[in-house]
């Protein structure tokens, strides 16, 4: 049985390998990742990379899952916030971590196992977003009639990705107008939701109950 000290050493070594891999992917691209290069950046022997992760695919998957867990935590906090749609939009246009995601997307073109992992992650995120948007838009006549929650989820993700991608290559045409439009749209939803809550508070007790 492993001792607590041994477990801590293993965790520390694995984290060092994952952090080294992430650093290389961000700065040099996924193609620069090799067991020897990772070990050099981590200050370890190259054999340890395969000892702890087996294949390079295992290493890439472990790094993706670590990044995914961090994003899911941020996403969950956005979903349960007092203004979830605004928080979701802010998270979507945040460039933090996007460089790594772009590298994984490129890697997915060459490794089917990475493509499947990204697809599964996308589905989980979309499911969470749609559930949140459904609650947020319930009874909101200003938007729900013209844009279903699942469509809005796609529009948020797609628009945010386009803005981030273009910014990365130095293109900013229409970005300010797009961000202003998104702010007005979210504001409209928030005002409608606020008005809905006010109407509900003013409604007489039992008004929604069927008469006997």
BASEKOL-644281 format. One record per residue: residue in three letters; x negated, y negated, z negated of N, C-alpha, C in turn; residue number from 0. Coordinates in nm, 2 decimals. Each point is the difference from the previous one (the first is absolute). Example, Ala and Ser with C-alpha at 12.3 -4.5 7.8 and 13.67 -1.06 7.14 Angstrom:
2
(atom "ALA"; (-1.32; 0.57; -0.78); (0.09; -0.12; 0.00); (-0.09; -0.12; 0.00); 0)
(atom "SER"; (0.04; -0.11; 0.07); (-0.09; -0.11; 0.00); (0.08; -0.11; -0.08); 1)
END
This chain:
212
(atom "UNK"; (-0.09; 0.12; 0.00); (0.09; -0.12; 0.00); (-0.09; -0.12; 0.00); 0)
(atom "UNK"; (0.04; -0.10; 0.09); (-0.08; -0.12; 0.00); (0.02; -0.09; -0.12); 1)
(atom "UNK"; (-0.11; -0.05; -0.05); (0.00; -0.10; -0.11); (0.05; -0.13; 0.05); 2)
(atom "UNK"; (0.05; -0.08; -0.10); (0.05; -0.14; 0.04); (-0.12; -0.08; 0.06); 3)
(atom "UNK"; (-0.12; 0.02; -0.05); (-0.11; -0.08; 0.06); (-0.02; 0.04; 0.15); 4)
(atom "UNK"; (0.01; 0.14; 0.02); (-0.02; 0.05; 0.14); (0.11; -0.06; 0.09); 5)
(atom "UNK"; (0.12; 0.00; -0.05); (0.11; -0.05; 0.08); (-0.02; -0.15; 0.03); 6)
(atom "UNK"; (-0.05; -0.07; -0.09); (-0.03; -0.15; 0.02); (-0.10; -0.02; 0.10); 7)
(atom "UNK"; (-0.11; 0.09; 0.00); (-0.11; -0.01; 0.10); (0.05; 0.03; 0.14); 8)
(atom "UNK"; (0.09; 0.10; 0.01); (0.06; 0.04; 0.13); (0.08; -0.11; 0.05); 9)
(atom "UNK"; (0.09; -0.06; -0.08); (0.08; -0.11; 0.04); (-0.08; -0.12; 0.04); 10)
(atom "UNK"; (-0.11; -0.03; -0.07); (-0.09; -0.11; 0.03); (-0.07; 0.02; 0.14); 11)
(atom "UNK"; (-0.04; 0.12; 0.02); (-0.07; 0.03; 0.13); (0.10; 0.00; 0.11); 12)
(atom "UNK"; (0.12; 0.05; -0.01); (0.10; 0.00; 0.10); (0.04; -0.15; 0.04); 13)
(atom "UNK"; (0.01; -0.08; -0.11); (0.04; -0.14; 0.02); (-0.11; -0.07; 0.08); 14)
(atom "UNK"; (-0.13; 0.03; -0.04); (-0.11; -0.06; 0.07); (-0.01; 0.03; 0.15); 15)
(atom "UNK"; (0.03; 0.13; 0.03); (0.00; 0.04; 0.14); (0.12; -0.06; 0.07); 16)
(atom "UNK"; (0.11; -0.01; -0.06); (0.12; -0.06; 0.07); (-0.03; -0.15; 0.02); 17)
(atom "UNK"; (-0.05; -0.07; -0.10); (-0.03; -0.14; 0.01); (-0.11; -0.03; 0.11); 18)
(atom "UNK"; (-0.10; 0.09; 0.01); (-0.10; -0.02; 0.10); (0.06; 0.02; 0.14); 19)
(atom "UNK"; (0.09; 0.10; 0.01); (0.07; 0.03; 0.13); (0.08; -0.12; 0.04); 20)
(atom "UNK"; (0.07; -0.06; -0.09); (0.09; -0.12; 0.02); (-0.09; -0.12; 0.05); 21)
(atom "UNK"; (-0.11; -0.02; -0.07); (-0.09; -0.11; 0.03); (-0.05; 0.02; 0.15); 22)
(atom "UNK"; (-0.04; 0.12; 0.04); (-0.05; 0.02; 0.13); (0.11; -0.02; 0.10); 23)
(atom "UNK"; (0.12; 0.05; -0.02); (0.11; -0.02; 0.09); (0.04; -0.14; 0.02); 24)
(atom "UNK"; (0.00; -0.08; -0.11); (0.03; -0.14; 0.01); (-0.11; -0.08; 0.08); 25)
(atom "UNK"; (-0.12; 0.03; -0.03); (-0.11; -0.08; 0.05); (-0.05; 0.05; 0.14); 26)
(atom "UNK"; (0.00; 0.13; 0.02); (-0.06; 0.05; 0.13); (0.10; 0.08; 0.08); 27)
(atom "UNK"; (0.12; 0.04; -0.05); (0.09; 0.08; 0.07); (-0.01; 0.14; -0.03); 28)
(atom "UNK"; (0.11; 0.08; 0.02); (0.01; 0.14; -0.04); (-0.11; 0.08; 0.07); 29)
(atom "UNK"; (-0.04; -0.04; 0.12); (-0.09; 0.08; 0.08); (-0.14; 0.01; -0.07); 30)
(atom "UNK"; (-0.03; -0.10; -0.09); (-0.13; -0.01; -0.07); (0.00; 0.10; -0.12); 31)
(atom "UNK"; (0.12; 0.05; -0.03); (0.00; 0.09; -0.12); (-0.05; 0.14; 0.02); 32)
(atom "UNK"; (-0.10; 0.04; -0.07); (-0.06; 0.13; 0.00); (-0.04; 0.04; -0.14); 33)
(atom "UNK"; (-0.01; 0.12; -0.03); (-0.04; 0.04; -0.14); (-0.13; -0.06; -0.04); 34)
(atom "UNK"; (-0.09; -0.01; 0.09); (-0.13; -0.05; -0.03); (0.01; -0.15; -0.03); 35)
(atom "UNK"; (0.08; -0.07; 0.08); (0.01; -0.15; -0.01); (0.08; -0.03; -0.13); 36)
(atom "UNK"; (0.10; 0.08; -0.03); (0.08; -0.02; -0.12); (-0.09; 0.02; -0.12); 37)
(atom "UNK"; (-0.07; 0.11; 0.00); (-0.09; 0.03; -0.12); (-0.10; -0.11; -0.02); 38)
(atom "UNK"; (-0.06; -0.05; 0.11); (-0.10; -0.11; -0.01); (0.06; -0.12; -0.07); 39)
(atom "UNK"; (0.12; -0.04; 0.05); (0.07; -0.12; -0.06); (0.04; 0.02; -0.15); 40)
(atom "UNK"; (0.04; 0.13; -0.03); (0.04; 0.03; -0.14); (-0.12; 0.03; -0.09); 41)
(atom "UNK"; (-0.12; 0.02; 0.06); (-0.11; 0.03; -0.08); (0.00; 0.14; -0.05); 42)
(atom "UNK"; (0.05; 0.09; 0.08); (0.01; 0.14; -0.03); (-0.07; 0.09; 0.10); 43)
(atom "UNK"; (-0.01; 0.13; -0.03); (-0.05; 0.09; 0.10); (0.11; 0.04; 0.09); 44)
(atom "UNK"; (-0.03; 0.01; 0.13); (0.10; 0.03; 0.10); (0.08; 0.13; -0.02); 45)
(atom "UNK"; (-0.06; 0.10; -0.07); (0.07; 0.12; -0.03); (0.12; -0.02; -0.09); 46)
(atom "UNK"; (-0.01; -0.10; -0.08); (0.11; -0.03; -0.09); (0.13; -0.04; 0.07); 47)
(atom "UNK"; (-0.01; -0.07; 0.11); (0.11; -0.04; 0.08); (0.09; 0.12; 0.04); 48)
(atom "UNK"; (-0.07; 0.10; 0.05); (0.08; 0.12; 0.04); (0.03; 0.09; -0.12); 49)
(atom "UNK"; (-0.07; -0.01; -0.10); (0.03; 0.08; -0.12); (0.13; -0.05; -0.06); 50)
(atom "UNK"; (0.02; -0.13; 0.00); (0.12; -0.06; -0.06); (0.12; -0.01; 0.09); 51)
(atom "UNK"; (-0.03; -0.01; 0.13); (0.11; -0.02; 0.10); (0.01; 0.10; 0.11); 52)
(atom "UNK"; (-0.09; 0.09; 0.01); (0.00; 0.11; 0.10); (-0.03; -0.06; 0.14); 53)
(atom "UNK"; (0.10; -0.03; 0.08); (-0.02; -0.06; 0.13); (0.02; -0.15; 0.00); 54)
(atom "UNK"; (-0.04; -0.06; 0.11); (0.02; -0.14; 0.02); (0.14; -0.04; 0.00); 55)
(atom "UNK"; (0.08; 0.09; 0.06); (0.15; -0.02; 0.00); (0.05; -0.01; -0.14); 56)
(atom "UNK"; (-0.05; 0.09; -0.09); (0.04; 0.00; -0.14); (-0.03; -0.13; -0.06); 57)
(atom "UNK"; (-0.12; -0.06; 0.03); (-0.05; -0.12; -0.06); (0.09; -0.12; 0.05); 58)
(atom "UNK"; (0.03; 0.00; 0.13); (0.09; -0.11; 0.06); (0.14; 0.01; -0.07); 59)
(atom "UNK"; (0.05; 0.12; -0.01); (0.13; 0.02; -0.06); (0.00; -0.05; -0.14); 60)
(atom "UNK"; (-0.10; 0.03; -0.08); (-0.01; -0.04; -0.14); (0.00; -0.15; -0.01); 61)
(atom "UNK"; (-0.08; -0.07; 0.09); (-0.01; -0.14; 0.00); (0.14; -0.06; 0.04); 62)
(atom "UNK"; (0.06; 0.05; 0.10); (0.13; -0.05; 0.04); (0.10; 0.01; -0.11); 63)
(atom "UNK"; (0.00; 0.11; -0.07); (0.10; 0.02; -0.11); (-0.03; -0.09; -0.12); 64)
(atom "UNK"; (-0.13; -0.03; -0.02); (-0.03; -0.10; -0.11); (0.05; -0.14; 0.04); 65)
(atom "UNK"; (-0.02; -0.04; 0.13); (0.05; -0.13; 0.04); (0.15; 0.00; 0.00); 66)
(atom "UNK"; (0.06; 0.11; 0.04); (0.15; 0.01; 0.01); (0.06; -0.01; -0.14); 67)
(atom "UNK"; (-0.06; 0.06; -0.10); (0.05; -0.01; -0.14); (-0.01; -0.15; -0.05); 68)
(atom "UNK"; (-0.11; -0.07; 0.04); (-0.01; -0.14; -0.05); (0.11; -0.08; 0.07); 69)
(atom "UNK"; (0.02; 0.03; 0.13); (0.10; -0.08; 0.07); (0.14; 0.03; -0.05); 70)
(atom "UNK"; (0.03; 0.12; -0.03); (0.13; 0.04; -0.05); (0.03; -0.07; -0.13); 71)
(atom "UNK"; (-0.11; -0.01; -0.09); (0.02; -0.07; -0.12); (0.04; -0.15; 0.02); 72)
(atom "UNK"; (-0.07; -0.06; 0.09); (0.03; -0.14; 0.04); (0.14; -0.01; 0.06); 73)
(atom "UNK"; (0.04; 0.10; 0.08); (0.13; 0.00; 0.07); (0.11; 0.02; -0.10); 74)
(atom "UNK"; (-0.02; 0.08; -0.10); (0.10; 0.03; -0.10); (0.02; -0.13; -0.08); 75)
(atom "UNK"; (-0.11; -0.07; -0.04); (0.02; -0.12; -0.07); (0.08; -0.11; 0.08); 76)
(atom "UNK"; (-0.02; 0.00; 0.13); (0.07; -0.09; 0.08); (0.15; 0.04; 0.01); 77)
(atom "UNK"; (0.03; 0.12; 0.01); (0.14; 0.05; 0.01); (0.08; -0.03; -0.13); 78)
(atom "UNK"; (-0.07; 0.01; -0.11); (0.08; -0.02; -0.13); (-0.01; -0.14; -0.05); 79)
(atom "UNK"; (-0.06; -0.09; 0.08); (-0.01; -0.14; -0.04); (0.13; -0.07; 0.00); 80)
(atom "UNK"; (0.01; -0.12; -0.05); (0.13; -0.08; 0.00); (0.04; -0.04; 0.14); 81)
(atom "UNK"; (-0.10; -0.02; 0.09); (0.03; -0.04; 0.14); (-0.07; 0.10; 0.09); 82)
(atom "UNK"; (0.06; 0.13; 0.01); (-0.07; 0.11; 0.07); (-0.03; -0.03; 0.15); 83)
(atom "UNK"; (0.09; -0.07; 0.07); (-0.03; -0.02; 0.14); (-0.11; -0.09; 0.02); 84)
(atom "UNK"; (-0.01; -0.11; -0.08); (-0.11; -0.10; 0.01); (-0.13; 0.07; -0.04); 85)
(atom "UNK"; (0.01; 0.08; -0.10); (-0.12; 0.07; -0.05); (-0.05; 0.10; 0.10); 86)
(atom "UNK"; (0.09; 0.07; 0.07); (-0.03; 0.10; 0.10); (-0.07; -0.07; 0.12); 87)
(atom "UNK"; (0.06; -0.12; 0.04); (-0.06; -0.07; 0.11); (-0.14; -0.05; -0.03); 88)
(atom "UNK"; (-0.02; -0.05; -0.13); (-0.13; -0.05; -0.04); (-0.10; 0.12; 0.00); 89)
(atom "UNK"; (0.04; 0.12; -0.04); (-0.09; 0.11; 0.00); (-0.03; 0.04; 0.14); 90)
(atom "UNK"; (0.10; 0.00; 0.09); (-0.02; 0.04; 0.14); (-0.10; -0.09; 0.08); 91)
(atom "UNK"; (0.00; -0.13; -0.03); (-0.09; -0.09; 0.07); (-0.13; -0.02; -0.07); 92)
(atom "UNK"; (-0.02; 0.07; -0.11); (-0.13; -0.01; -0.08); (-0.10; 0.09; 0.08); 93)
(atom "UNK"; (-0.12; -0.06; 0.03); (-0.10; 0.06; 0.07); (-0.08; 0.10; -0.08); 94)
(atom "UNK"; (0.02; 0.00; -0.13); (-0.08; 0.09; -0.09); (0.02; 0.15; 0.05); 95)
(atom "UNK"; (-0.11; 0.06; 0.02); (0.00; 0.14; 0.04); (0.03; 0.03; 0.14); 96)
(atom "UNK"; (0.04; -0.10; 0.08); (0.04; 0.02; 0.14); (-0.12; 0.05; 0.09); 97)
(atom "UNK"; (-0.12; -0.05; -0.03); (-0.11; 0.05; 0.07); (-0.02; 0.15; -0.01); 98)
(atom "UNK"; (0.02; 0.05; -0.11); (-0.01; 0.14; -0.03); (0.11; 0.08; 0.08); 99)
(atom "UNK"; (0.12; -0.06; -0.01); (0.12; 0.06; 0.07); (-0.03; 0.01; 0.15); 100)
(atom "UNK"; (-0.05; -0.11; 0.06); (-0.03; 0.00; 0.14); (-0.10; 0.11; 0.04); 101)
(atom "UNK"; (-0.10; 0.02; -0.09); (-0.10; 0.11; 0.03); (0.07; 0.14; -0.01); 102)
(atom "UNK"; (0.09; 0.01; -0.09); (0.07; 0.13; -0.01); (0.09; 0.02; 0.12); 103)
(atom "UNK"; (0.06; -0.10; 0.05); (0.09; 0.01; 0.12); (-0.09; 0.04; 0.12); 104)
(atom "UNK"; (-0.12; -0.06; 0.01); (-0.09; 0.04; 0.11); (-0.04; 0.14; -0.02); 105)
(atom "UNK"; (-0.03; 0.04; -0.12); (-0.05; 0.14; -0.03); (0.11; 0.10; 0.03); 106)
(atom "UNK"; (0.13; -0.04; -0.02); (0.11; 0.09; 0.03); (0.01; 0.04; 0.15); 107)
(atom "UNK"; (-0.05; -0.08; 0.08); (0.00; 0.03; 0.15); (-0.09; 0.12; 0.03); 108)
(atom "UNK"; (-0.09; 0.04; -0.10); (-0.10; 0.10; 0.03); (0.02; 0.12; -0.10); 109)
(atom "UNK"; (0.07; -0.02; -0.11); (0.02; 0.10; -0.10); (0.15; 0.02; -0.03); 110)
(atom "UNK"; (0.06; 0.10; 0.04); (0.14; 0.03; -0.02); (0.04; 0.00; -0.14); 111)
(atom "UNK"; (-0.08; 0.05; -0.09); (0.03; 0.01; -0.14); (0.02; -0.14; -0.06); 112)
(atom "UNK"; (-0.08; -0.09; 0.04); (0.01; -0.14; -0.04); (0.13; -0.06; 0.05); 113)
(atom "UNK"; (0.03; 0.02; 0.13); (0.12; -0.05; 0.06); (0.12; 0.05; -0.08); 114)
(atom "UNK"; (0.01; 0.13; -0.03); (0.11; 0.05; -0.08); (0.01; -0.06; -0.14); 115)
(atom "UNK"; (-0.11; -0.02; -0.06); (0.00; -0.07; -0.13); (0.06; -0.14; 0.00); 116)
(atom "UNK"; (-0.05; -0.07; 0.10); (0.05; -0.14; 0.02); (0.15; 0.00; 0.03); 117)
(atom "UNK"; (0.04; 0.09; 0.08); (0.15; 0.01; 0.04); (0.08; 0.03; -0.13); 118)
(atom "UNK"; (-0.04; 0.09; -0.08); (0.07; 0.03; -0.12); (0.00; -0.12; -0.10); 119)
(atom "UNK"; (-0.11; -0.07; 0.00); (0.00; -0.12; -0.09); (0.10; -0.10; 0.05); 120)
(atom "UNK"; (0.00; -0.02; 0.13); (0.09; -0.10; 0.06); (0.14; 0.03; -0.03); 121)
(atom "UNK"; (0.04; 0.13; 0.01); (0.13; 0.04; -0.03); (0.04; -0.03; -0.14); 122)
(atom "UNK"; (-0.09; 0.03; -0.09); (0.03; -0.02; -0.15); (0.02; -0.15; -0.02); 123)
(atom "UNK"; (-0.09; -0.08; 0.06); (0.02; -0.15; -0.02); (0.13; -0.05; 0.06); 124)
(atom "UNK"; (0.03; 0.05; 0.12); (0.12; -0.05; 0.07); (0.12; 0.04; -0.08); 125)
(atom "UNK"; (0.00; 0.12; -0.06); (0.12; 0.05; -0.08); (0.02; -0.09; -0.12); 126)
(atom "UNK"; (-0.12; -0.04; -0.07); (0.01; -0.08; -0.12); (0.05; -0.14; 0.04); 127)
(atom "UNK"; (-0.05; -0.06; 0.11); (0.04; -0.13; 0.05); (0.15; 0.00; 0.03); 128)
(atom "UNK"; (0.04; 0.09; 0.08); (0.14; 0.00; 0.04); (0.10; 0.01; -0.12); 129)
(atom "UNK"; (-0.04; 0.08; -0.10); (0.08; 0.01; -0.12); (0.01; -0.13; -0.07); 130)
(atom "UNK"; (-0.11; -0.07; -0.01); (-0.01; -0.13; -0.06); (0.08; -0.11; 0.08); 131)
(atom "UNK"; (-0.02; 0.00; 0.13); (0.07; -0.10; 0.08); (0.15; 0.03; 0.00); 132)
(atom "UNK"; (0.04; 0.12; 0.00); (0.14; 0.04; -0.01); (0.07; -0.07; -0.12); 133)
(atom "UNK"; (-0.07; 0.01; -0.11); (0.05; -0.06; -0.13); (0.00; -0.15; 0.01); 134)
(atom "UNK"; (-0.11; -0.05; 0.06); (-0.01; -0.15; 0.00); (0.10; -0.06; 0.10); 135)
(atom "UNK"; (0.04; 0.07; 0.10); (0.09; -0.06; 0.10); (0.15; 0.04; -0.02); 136)
(atom "UNK"; (0.02; 0.08; -0.10); (0.14; 0.04; -0.03); (0.09; -0.12; -0.02); 137)
(atom "UNK"; (0.10; -0.01; 0.08); (0.09; -0.11; -0.01); (-0.05; -0.13; 0.06); 138)
(atom "UNK"; (-0.12; 0.00; 0.06); (-0.05; -0.12; 0.06); (0.04; -0.01; 0.14); 139)
(atom "UNK"; (0.11; -0.08; 0.02); (0.06; -0.01; 0.14); (-0.09; -0.08; 0.09); 140)
(atom "UNK"; (-0.10; -0.08; -0.05); (-0.08; -0.08; 0.08); (-0.10; 0.08; 0.09); 141)
(atom "UNK"; (-0.03; 0.12; -0.04); (-0.10; 0.08; 0.07); (0.05; 0.14; 0.03); 142)
(atom "UNK"; (0.07; 0.07; -0.09); (0.02; 0.14; 0.01); (0.08; 0.04; 0.12); 143)
(atom "UNK"; (0.09; -0.10; 0.05); (0.07; 0.04; 0.12); (-0.08; 0.00; 0.13); 144)
(atom "UNK"; (-0.11; -0.07; 0.00); (-0.08; -0.01; 0.12); (-0.14; 0.08; -0.01); 145)
(atom "UNK"; (-0.03; 0.04; -0.12); (-0.13; 0.07; -0.02); (0.01; 0.10; -0.11); 146)
(atom "UNK"; (0.00; 0.13; 0.04); (0.01; 0.11; -0.10); (-0.14; 0.00; -0.08); 147)
(atom "UNK"; (0.01; 0.05; -0.12); (-0.12; 0.01; -0.08); (-0.12; 0.07; 0.06); 148)
(atom "UNK"; (0.03; 0.11; 0.08); (-0.11; 0.07; 0.06); (-0.07; -0.08; 0.11); 149)
(atom "UNK"; (0.09; -0.08; 0.07); (-0.06; -0.08; 0.11); (-0.08; -0.12; -0.07); 150)
(atom "UNK"; (0.05; -0.05; -0.11); (-0.07; -0.11; -0.06); (-0.14; 0.05; -0.05); 151)
(atom "UNK"; (0.00; 0.12; -0.05); (-0.13; 0.06; -0.05); (-0.10; 0.01; 0.12); 152)
(atom "UNK"; (0.05; 0.04; 0.12); (-0.09; 0.01; 0.11); (-0.05; -0.14; 0.05); 153)
(atom "UNK"; (0.09; -0.10; -0.01); (-0.03; -0.13; 0.04); (-0.10; -0.07; -0.09); 154)
(atom "UNK"; (0.01; 0.03; -0.13); (-0.09; -0.06; -0.10); (-0.14; 0.06; 0.03); 155)
(atom "UNK"; (-0.01; 0.14; 0.01); (-0.12; 0.06; 0.02); (-0.07; -0.04; 0.13); 156)
(atom "UNK"; (0.08; 0.00; 0.11); (-0.05; -0.03; 0.13); (-0.05; -0.14; 0.01); 157)
(atom "UNK"; (0.07; -0.10; -0.05); (-0.03; -0.14; 0.01); (-0.13; -0.02; -0.09); 158)
(atom "UNK"; (0.00; 0.06; -0.12); (-0.12; -0.02; -0.08); (-0.13; 0.05; 0.06); 159)
(atom "UNK"; (0.02; 0.12; 0.06); (-0.12; 0.07; 0.06); (-0.05; -0.09; 0.12); 160)
(atom "UNK"; (0.10; -0.05; 0.08); (-0.04; -0.09; 0.11); (-0.08; -0.12; -0.04); 161)
(atom "UNK"; (0.05; -0.06; -0.11); (-0.07; -0.12; -0.05); (-0.14; 0.03; -0.05); 162)
(atom "UNK"; (-0.01; 0.11; -0.07); (-0.13; 0.04; -0.06); (-0.10; 0.03; 0.11); 163)
(atom "UNK"; (0.05; 0.08; 0.10); (-0.08; 0.04; 0.11); (-0.05; -0.12; 0.08); 164)
(atom "UNK"; (0.09; -0.09; 0.03); (-0.04; -0.12; 0.08); (-0.10; -0.09; -0.08); 165)
(atom "UNK"; (0.03; -0.01; -0.13); (-0.09; -0.08; -0.08); (-0.14; 0.05; 0.00); 166)
(atom "UNK"; (-0.01; 0.14; -0.01); (-0.13; 0.06; 0.00); (-0.09; -0.02; 0.12); 167)
(atom "UNK"; (0.07; -0.03; 0.12); (-0.08; -0.03; 0.12); (0.00; -0.15; 0.03); 168)
(atom "UNK"; (0.05; -0.08; -0.09); (-0.01; -0.14; 0.02); (0.12; -0.07; 0.07); 169)
(atom "UNK"; (0.11; 0.07; 0.01); (0.12; -0.05; 0.07); (0.10; -0.04; -0.11); 170)
(atom "UNK"; (0.05; -0.13; 0.01); (0.09; -0.05; -0.10); (0.12; -0.07; 0.06); 171)
(atom "UNK"; (0.02; 0.00; 0.13); (0.10; -0.07; 0.07); (0.14; 0.05; -0.05); 172)
(atom "UNK"; (0.09; -0.09; -0.04); (0.13; 0.03; -0.05); (0.01; 0.06; -0.14); 173)
(atom "UNK"; (-0.12; 0.02; -0.06); (0.00; 0.07; -0.13); (0.07; -0.09; -0.11); 174)
(atom "UNK"; (-0.03; -0.13; 0.00); (0.06; -0.09; -0.10); (0.15; 0.00; 0.02); 175)
(atom "UNK"; (0.05; -0.01; 0.12); (0.14; 0.00; 0.03); (0.07; 0.13; -0.05); 176)
(atom "UNK"; (-0.07; 0.11; 0.03); (0.05; 0.13; -0.04); (0.01; 0.01; -0.15); 177)
(atom "UNK"; (-0.10; -0.04; -0.07); (0.00; 0.01; -0.15); (0.11; -0.09; -0.05); 178)
(atom "UNK"; (0.02; -0.12; 0.06); (0.10; -0.09; -0.04); (0.14; 0.06; 0.02); 179)
(atom "UNK"; (0.02; 0.06; 0.11); (0.13; 0.07; 0.03); (0.03; 0.11; -0.10); 180)
(atom "UNK"; (-0.10; 0.08; -0.03); (0.01; 0.11; -0.10); (0.04; -0.06; -0.13); 181)
(atom "UNK"; (-0.06; -0.11; -0.04); (0.03; -0.07; -0.13); (0.14; -0.05; 0.00); 182)
(atom "UNK"; (0.05; -0.05; 0.11); (0.14; -0.05; 0.00); (0.09; 0.11; 0.00); 183)
(atom "UNK"; (-0.03; 0.11; 0.07); (0.09; 0.12; 0.00); (0.01; 0.06; -0.14); 184)
(atom "UNK"; (-0.11; 0.02; -0.07); (0.00; 0.05; -0.13); (0.07; -0.09; -0.10); 185)
(atom "UNK"; (-0.02; -0.13; 0.02); (0.07; -0.10; -0.09); (0.15; 0.01; 0.02); 186)
(atom "UNK"; (0.05; 0.02; 0.13); (0.14; 0.02; 0.02); (0.06; 0.12; -0.07); 187)
(atom "UNK"; (-0.08; 0.11; 0.01); (0.05; 0.12; -0.07); (0.00; -0.02; -0.15); 188)
(atom "UNK"; (-0.10; -0.06; -0.05); (0.00; -0.02; -0.15); (0.11; -0.09; -0.04); 189)
(atom "UNK"; (0.03; -0.11; 0.07); (0.11; -0.09; -0.03); (0.14; 0.08; 0.00); 190)
(atom "UNK"; (0.01; 0.08; 0.10); (0.13; 0.08; 0.01); (0.01; 0.10; -0.11); 191)
(atom "UNK"; (-0.11; 0.06; -0.04); (0.00; 0.10; -0.11); (0.03; -0.07; -0.13); 192)
(atom "UNK"; (-0.06; -0.12; -0.02); (0.03; -0.08; -0.12); (0.14; -0.04; -0.01); 193)
(atom "UNK"; (0.06; -0.04; 0.12); (0.14; -0.04; 0.00); (0.09; 0.12; -0.03); 194)
(atom "UNK"; (-0.04; 0.11; 0.05); (0.08; 0.13; -0.03); (0.00; 0.03; -0.15); 195)
(atom "UNK"; (-0.12; -0.02; -0.06); (0.00; 0.03; -0.15); (0.08; -0.10; -0.07); 196)
(atom "UNK"; (0.00; -0.13; 0.04); (0.08; -0.10; -0.07); (0.15; 0.03; 0.02); 197)
(atom "UNK"; (0.04; 0.04; 0.11); (0.14; 0.04; 0.02); (0.04; 0.12; -0.08); 198)
(atom "UNK"; (-0.09; 0.09; -0.01); (0.03; 0.12; -0.09); (0.02; -0.04; -0.14); 199)
(atom "UNK"; (-0.09; -0.09; -0.05); (0.01; -0.04; -0.14); (0.13; -0.08; -0.03); 200)
(atom "UNK"; (0.05; -0.07; 0.10); (0.12; -0.08; -0.02); (0.13; 0.08; 0.02); 201)
(atom "UNK"; (-0.01; 0.12; 0.06); (0.11; 0.08; 0.03); (0.07; 0.05; -0.13); 202)
(atom "UNK"; (0.13; -0.01; -0.02); (0.06; 0.04; -0.12); (-0.02; 0.15; -0.03); 203)
(atom "UNK"; (-0.01; 0.03; -0.13); (-0.03; 0.14; -0.04); (0.12; 0.09; 0.06); 204)
(atom "UNK"; (-0.04; 0.11; 0.06); (0.10; 0.10; 0.05); (0.05; -0.04; 0.14); 205)
(atom "UNK"; (-0.06; -0.11; 0.06); (0.05; -0.04; 0.13); (-0.02; 0.10; 0.11); 206)
(atom "UNK"; (-0.10; 0.09; -0.02); (-0.03; 0.10; 0.10); (0.07; 0.13; -0.02); 207)
(atom "UNK"; (0.07; 0.01; -0.11); (0.07; 0.12; -0.03); (0.14; 0.01; 0.07); 208)
(atom "UNK"; (0.03; 0.12; 0.04); (0.13; 0.02; 0.06); (0.11; -0.02; -0.10); 209)
(atom "UNK"; (0.11; -0.06; 0.04); (0.11; -0.01; -0.09); (0.06; 0.14; -0.02); 210)
(atom "UNK"; (0.05; 0.02; -0.12); (0.06; 0.13; -0.03); (0.13; 0.02; 0.07); 211)
END
